[in-house]
Amino acid sequence: MEEAAKAQIAFFVLDRPNPLNGDIVEGPMLDAEENFVVVLPVARTLWLTSASLPQFYNVENHINADLHVIR
């Protein structure tokens, strides 16, 4: 998504329902400095769907990607 924003290319995410109903948030916080697959500190089991996480990341890190969500 960061590279798409730099190249001014639209970024599409296919969303799906949250299989856990968004009710469960548990586990340790994953730290971006200690884990190469994490870009934001989030819980291991989180409430976000596959589209809401990139939307959150886009805003929190000021990426300003042309993000489109297909529900």
C-alpha positions as CSV (number, residue, x, y, z in Angstrom):
1,M,0.0,0.0,0.0
2,E,2.9,2.3,0.7
3,E,4.5,1.7,-2.7
4,A,1.1,2.1,-4.4
5,A,0.7,5.5,-2.7
6,K,4.2,6.5,-3.8
7,A,3.5,5.5,-7.4
8,Q,0.0,7.1,-7.2
9,I,-1.7,3.8,-8.0
10,A,-5.1,2.8,-6.6
11,F,-4.9,0.1,-3.9
12,F,-7.8,-2.4,-3.7
13,V,-8.7,-4.6,-0.7
14,L,-11.3,-7.4,-0.8
15,D,-13.2,-7.3,2.5
16,R,-14.8,-10.3,4.2
17,P,-16.9,-10.7,7.4
18,N,-14.9,-11.0,10.6
19,P,-15.2,-14.7,11.5
20,L,-14.9,-13.9,15.2
21,N,-17.7,-11.3,15.1
22,G,-15.3,-8.6,16.3
23,D,-16.0,-9.5,19.9
24,I,-12.6,-11.0,20.8
25,V,-9.5,-9.0,21.3
26,E,-6.8,-11.1,23.0
27,G,-3.2,-12.0,23.1
28,P,0.0,-10.0,23.4
29,M,0.6,-6.8,21.5
30,L,2.8,-7.5,18.6
31,D,5.5,-4.9,18.3
32,A,6.6,-3.6,14.9
33,E,10.2,-3.2,16.1
34,E,10.4,-6.9,17.1
35,N,8.4,-8.5,14.4
36,F,9.0,-8.1,10.7
37,V,5.4,-8.9,9.7
38,V,3.8,-6.2,11.9
39,V,3.6,-2.6,10.9
40,L,1.4,-1.3,13.7
41,P,1.2,-2.5,17.3
42,V,-1.9,-4.7,17.3
43,A,-3.2,-7.6,19.4
44,R,-2.6,-11.1,18.1
45,T,-6.4,-11.7,17.8
46,L,-8.0,-8.4,16.8
47,W,-11.3,-7.0,15.9
48,L,-10.4,-5.6,12.5
49,T,-11.5,-7.1,9.2
50,S,-9.2,-7.5,6.2
51,A,-10.2,-4.1,5.0
52,S,-10.4,-2.1,8.2
53,L,-6.8,-2.9,9.1
54,P,-5.4,-1.2,5.9
55,Q,-7.9,1.7,6.4
56,F,-6.5,2.1,10.0
57,Y,-2.9,1.8,8.8
58,N,-3.5,4.3,6.0
59,V,-4.7,7.0,8.4
60,E,-2.4,6.3,11.4
61,N,0.8,6.3,9.3
62,H,-0.4,9.2,7.0
63,I,0.2,7.1,3.9
64,N,-2.7,8.7,2.0
65,A,-3.1,5.8,-0.4
66,D,-6.0,5.8,-2.9
67,L,-7.5,2.9,-0.9
68,H,-10.7,1.2,-2.3
69,V,-12.6,-1.5,-0.3
70,I,-14.7,-4.0,-2.1
71,R,-17.1,-5.5,0.4
